[in-house]
Amino acid sequence: MKKEICRISITNNWLGDEYIFYENGTIKRIYDNHSMSSNVTEWLEPGQISKLNKDKLVKSCPEELKEQVMHILDYP
């Protein structure tokens, strides 16, 4: 089983958008497309996440985990 580092939500409206980071470097995203399509799950590579969303994730990340999450995101 993968060990979770943290969960970061970058929701800015009523639709959910949560990223889960794991110690093995994998990233899971759980999000809502619309009210009839919720909790959609996808596994992402860092290159699939926009610069804007990476900025939001790093900004919302707990300070003590920021370095680890930035490394997983391949964030500059």
C-alpha positions in Angstrom: 0.0 0.0 0.0 1.2 3.5 -0.9 2.0 5.7 2.1 0.3 9.1 1.8 2.3 12.3 2.4 -0.6 14.8 2.2 -3.9 15.9 0.6 -4.2 19.3 -0.9 -7.5 20.8 -2.1 -7.3 23.6 -4.6 -11.1 24.0 -4.9 -12.2 27.5 -5.8 -16.0 26.8 -6.2 -18.4 24.1 -5.3 -16.7 21.5 -7.4 -14.0 19.5 -5.6 -10.4 19.3 -6.8 -8.1 17.4 -4.4 -4.6 16.1 -5.0 -3.1 13.3 -2.9 0.7 12.9 -2.8 2.4 9.6 -1.9 5.9 8.8 -0.7 6.7 6.8 -3.9 6.2 10.0 -6.0 2.8 9.2 -7.3 0.0 11.8 -7.5 -3.7 11.0 -7.4 -6.3 13.6 -8.3 -10.0 13.3 -7.2 -12.2 15.9 -8.7 -15.8 16.8 -9.7 -16.6 17.5 -13.4 -20.1 18.7 -12.5 -22.9 17.8 -10.0 -23.7 14.6 -11.9 -20.0 13.5 -12.2 -18.3 13.7 -8.9 -15.3 12.0 -7.3 -13.6 11.3 -10.6 -10.2 9.7 -9.9 -7.0 9.9 -12.1 -3.3 9.2 -11.5 -1.1 12.0 -12.8 2.5 12.6 -13.8 3.9 16.0 -12.9 3.9 17.1 -16.5 0.2 16.7 -16.7 -0.4 19.3 -14.1 -0.6 22.9 -15.3 1.9 25.5 -13.9 -1.1 27.4 -12.4 -2.3 24.3 -10.5 1.3 23.5 -9.4 1.5 27.1 -8.0 -1.8 26.6 -6.1 -0.7 23.3 -4.8 2.7 24.6 -3.5 1.0 27.6 -2.0 -1.6 25.5 -0.2 0.9 22.8 1.0 1.8 22.6 4.7 5.2 24.3 5.2 6.8 21.1 6.7 5.9 19.1 3.5 6.5 21.8 0.9 10.0 20.6 -0.1 8.8 17.0 -0.6 5.7 18.0 -2.6 7.8 20.4 -4.8 10.2 17.5 -5.6 7.3 15.2 -6.6 5.8 18.0 -8.7 9.2 18.7 -10.4 8.5 22.3 -9.3 11.3 24.8 -9.9 
